[in-house]
Every structure is written in structure tokens, then in C-alpha cells.
Amino acid sequence: MASAQTHTVTGVVKDEKGAALPGVTIMVKGTTTGTTSMADGRYSVEVSPGNELEFSFLGYTSQTVRIASQLSLIHISETTR
């Protein structure tokens, strides 16, 4: 069975004020592959070309980002009530 080429995408998750967000769940959409951002907001996850990453964090609006080649900075916004 042939497998798709994978590569590692790394980056940092921050809020709209620029503060690092630890504990953000980052999942490869449609799979069980994922990770959680570290104390400094950094993350690293294996993806295939064309994958999308879903970023979610309690109290914040979830965000889906299509993988181009690499991601460096993702901002997520607080959920407004």
C-alpha cells in the first residue's frame, strides 16, 4: 500500500493580543492525528499535502487552516457572548 508523503508543520498559536496559548488542540481534519500546543504556544504535527488543521480551545472560536507548505503563526479569537 502506498502512503502519502508527510512533513512536519510547526508553529505558534497566539490570541488576538499576541499572548501564547498553551493547551490548544490542533487536529489534522478528518483524522485522529493531532497535538496540543506547549506552554509557549508552539506545536508540531505531521501532515500530508492538502491536509487542513483544526485549532480549538475552550472559550475561543475554532479555526480551520489549509496546509500550504508550513505555518508559523496562528491567531485565534475569543468567543464573544
N, C-alpha and C positions, 0 to 999 in steps of 0.2 A: 504494500500500500504506500503510495506517495504522500508525503506530508508537505504542507505549505512552508515556505521559508518564514522563519520568525526572526525578530530582532527585539532588542530591549529598548523600551521607551522610558526615559527618566524625566523627572521634572519636579516642580514645586507647586503646591496648592496654597493659595492665599485668599483672604477675604477681600472685600472691596476697599478696605483701608490699608491693605498691604501686609497684614499680620499673617504669619504662617499658621496653617490649620493642621494640627495633628489629629489623627484618627479618622480622616476622610476615607470612605470606602471607594476604591477605584476598581471597577469590574470591566472586563472585556465583554461588551454587549453580546448576549446570546450564548455565553459560555459560563463555566464555573471558575474561570481563571480570574484572579484578582489579587489585590493587595490593599494595604492600609497605609496612609501617609504617616511618616515618622514625626517625632517631636518638632522638627524644624520644617515640616510640611513636605519634605522630599518623599518621592515614591519612585519605584522601578517595577516594570511589569513587561512580560514577554507578549508580543503581539504579532499578528500576521498582516501583510499588506491589506488595506481596505477595512480593517477592524475599526470599531468605534469603542471609545472608553466612556463609561458612565461614572460620574463623580457624584457621590451622595454623602450628606452629613446632616444630622439631626438639627432642625431649625434653619436649614439653608435650602435653597431651591436646587434640585438636582440638575446636572448639566451633562449633555452627551457631546463628545467631540470626536470627529472622524480623524483617524491617524493619517498624517501626511508622511513625514519621514521621522520627525522627532517632535516632542513637546517640551517646552521649557517652563512655561508659567501658565497656570490655570487660575482664574479668579472665579469664586462662586459667591453668590449674594445671599444675604439673609432672607428668609421667607417673611414677607410682610403680612401682617394680620389685620 
